[in-house]
Amino acid sequence: SDTAVSTTQMRRIVLLHSIVSFFFNTVIVAAAVNLAVSLGSR
Protein backbone atom coordinates (compact mmCIF):
# COMPACT_ATOMS: atom_id res chain seq x y z
CA SER A 1 0.00 0.00 0.00
CA ASP A 2 1.06 3.58 -0.52
CA THR A 3 1.37 5.33 2.83
CA ALA A 4 2.51 8.78 3.85
CA VAL A 5 5.50 9.14 6.17
CA SER A 6 4.89 12.42 7.92
CA THR A 7 7.29 12.69 10.86
CA THR A 8 11.07 12.95 10.88
CA GLN A 9 11.39 10.07 13.36
CA MET A 10 9.30 7.82 11.14
CA ARG A 11 11.39 8.76 8.09
CA ARG A 12 14.53 7.71 9.97
CA ILE A 13 12.96 4.39 10.94
CA VAL A 14 11.79 3.75 7.37
CA LEU A 15 15.26 4.61 6.02
CA LEU A 16 16.98 2.31 8.53
CA HIS A 17 14.52 -0.48 7.73
CA SER A 18 15.15 -0.05 4.00
CA ILE A 19 18.93 -0.23 4.47
CA VAL A 20 18.73 -3.31 6.69
CA SER A 21 16.35 -4.99 4.23
CA PHE A 22 18.67 -4.25 1.31
CA PHE A 23 21.66 -5.89 3.00
CA PHE A 24 19.58 -8.82 4.25
CA ASN A 25 18.31 -9.51 0.74
CA THR A 26 21.85 -9.13 -0.63
CA VAL A 27 23.05 -11.84 1.77
CA ILE A 28 20.15 -14.13 0.76
CA VAL A 29 20.89 -13.70 -2.96
CA ALA A 30 24.63 -14.26 -2.39
CA ALA A 31 23.92 -17.45 -0.44
CA ALA A 32 21.61 -18.72 -3.19
CA VAL A 33 24.22 -18.00 -5.88
CA ASN A 34 26.91 -19.67 -3.78
CA LEU A 35 24.71 -22.75 -3.34
CA ALA A 36 23.93 -22.90 -7.06
CA VAL A 37 27.63 -22.64 -7.96
CA SER A 38 28.53 -25.30 -5.39
CA LEU A 39 25.93 -27.71 -6.73
CA GLY A 40 26.92 -26.97 -10.32
CA SER A 41 30.60 -27.66 -9.79
CA ARG A 42 30.16 -31.20 -8.45
N, CA and C of each residue as an Amber inpcrd file, in Angstrom:
protein
   126
   0.8360000  -1.1850000   0.0000000   0.0000000   0.0000000   0.0000000
   0.8760000   1.2420000   0.0000000   0.3360000   2.3110000  -0.4670000
   1.0590000   3.5760000  -0.5240000   0.6820000   4.3960000   0.7010000
   1.6530000   4.6010000   1.5880000   1.3700000   5.3280000   2.8260000
   2.2300000   6.5760000   2.9070000   1.7740000   7.5320000   3.6720000
   2.5120000   8.7810000   3.8530000   3.3560000   8.6880000   5.1220000
   4.6150000   9.0770000   5.0110000   5.5040000   9.1440000   6.1680000
   5.6140000  10.6200000   6.5220000   5.0380000  10.9940000   7.6490000
   4.8860000  12.4230000   7.9230000   5.8670000  12.9870000   8.9430000
   6.3990000  12.1570000   9.8320000   7.2920000  12.6950000  10.8620000
   8.7400000  12.3500000  10.5570000   9.6340000  13.1680000  11.0900000
  11.0710000  12.9460000  10.8800000  11.5200000  11.6340000  11.5100000
  11.0150000  11.3190000  12.6890000  11.3910000  10.0720000  13.3570000
  10.9710000   8.8680000  12.5170000   9.7780000   8.9280000  11.9670000
   9.3050000   7.8160000  11.1440000  10.1290000   7.6980000   9.8700000
  10.5270000   8.8090000   9.2750000  11.3890000   8.7560000   8.0880000
  12.7020000   8.0630000   8.4070000  13.2720000   8.3650000   9.5730000
  14.5280000   7.7080000   9.9750000  14.3320000   6.2090000  10.1290000
  13.2350000   5.8180000  10.7430000  12.9550000   4.3900000  10.9400000
  12.7620000   3.6980000   9.5980000  12.0250000   4.3280000   8.6970000
  11.7940000   3.7490000   7.3690000  13.1060000   3.6310000   6.6050000
  13.9590000   4.6520000   6.6870000  15.2620000   4.6060000   6.0190000
  16.1210000   3.4830000   6.5840000  16.1920000   3.3720000   7.9040000
  16.9760000   2.3070000   8.5340000  16.4410000   0.9350000   8.1280000
  15.1270000   0.7880000   8.1260000  14.5180000  -0.4830000   7.7320000
  14.8460000  -0.8220000   6.2840000  14.8270000   0.1700000   5.4200000
  15.1500000  -0.0500000   4.0050000  16.5950000  -0.4960000   3.8360000
  17.5130000   0.1360000   4.5610000  18.9330000  -0.2250000   4.4660000
  19.1610000  -1.6370000   4.9830000  18.5810000  -1.9620000   6.1300000
  18.7320000  -3.3120000   6.6900000  18.1380000  -4.3500000   5.7410000
  16.9880000  -4.0590000   5.1710000  16.3510000  -4.9890000   4.2330000
  17.1990000  -5.2080000   2.9920000  17.8110000  -4.1330000   2.4890000
  18.6670000  -4.2510000   1.3120000  19.8210000  -5.2110000   1.5830000
  20.5210000  -5.0220000   2.7080000  21.6590000  -5.8920000   2.9990000
  21.2260000  -7.3160000   3.3160000  20.0980000  -7.4850000   3.9840000
  19.5830000  -8.8240000   4.2530000  19.2930000  -9.5590000   2.9470000
  18.6240000  -8.8950000   2.0310000  18.3130000  -9.5100000   0.7390000
  19.5740000  -9.7750000  -0.0710000  20.5790000  -8.8980000   0.0440000
  21.8550000  -9.1260000  -0.6320000  22.5100000 -10.4050000  -0.1260000
  22.4710000 -10.6220000   1.1840000  23.0460000 -11.8450000   1.7650000
  22.2760000 -13.0730000   1.2880000  20.9620000 -13.0000000   1.2240000
  20.1500000 -14.1310000   0.7630000  20.4740000 -14.4740000  -0.6920000
  20.5700000 -13.4600000  -1.5480000  20.8910000 -13.6960000  -2.9620000
  22.2950000 -14.2700000  -3.0950000  23.2560000 -13.7420000  -2.3350000
  24.6290000 -14.2550000  -2.3910000  24.6840000 -15.7140000  -1.9450000
  23.9460000 -16.0640000  -0.9110000  23.9190000 -17.4510000  -0.4440000
  23.2950000 -18.3660000  -1.4930000  22.2500000 -17.9070000  -2.1530000
  21.6120000 -18.7160000  -3.1920000  22.5480000 -18.9210000  -4.3760000
  23.2570000 -17.8730000  -4.7760000  24.2190000 -17.9970000  -5.8790000
  25.3460000 -18.9350000  -5.4820000  25.8380000 -18.7970000  -4.2580000
  26.9060000 -19.6700000  -3.7760000  26.4540000 -21.1300000  -3.7770000
  25.2360000 -21.3850000  -3.3430000  24.7060000 -22.7460000  -3.3400000
  24.5760000 -23.2870000  -4.7580000  24.0860000 -22.4690000  -5.6740000
  23.9330000 -22.9030000  -7.0620000  25.2840000 -23.2200000  -7.6910000
  26.2880000 -22.3980000  -7.4140000  27.6270000 -22.6410000  -7.9600000
  28.2200000 -23.9040000  -7.3480000  28.0150000 -24.1000000  -6.0450000
  28.5330000 -25.3030000  -5.3880000  27.8990000 -26.5670000  -5.9620000
  26.6010000 -26.5310000  -6.1770000  25.9280000 -27.7090000  -6.7250000
  26.2920000 -27.9260000  -8.1910000  26.5650000 -26.8650000  -8.9070000
  26.9150000 -26.9730000 -10.3200000  28.3230000 -27.4580000 -10.5610000
  29.2070000 -27.2870000  -9.5780000  30.6050000 -27.6610000  -9.7920000
  30.9080000 -29.0880000  -9.3580000  29.9200000 -29.8100000  -8.8930000
  30.1620000 -31.1960000  -8.4540000  30.3300000 -32.1250000  -9.6020000
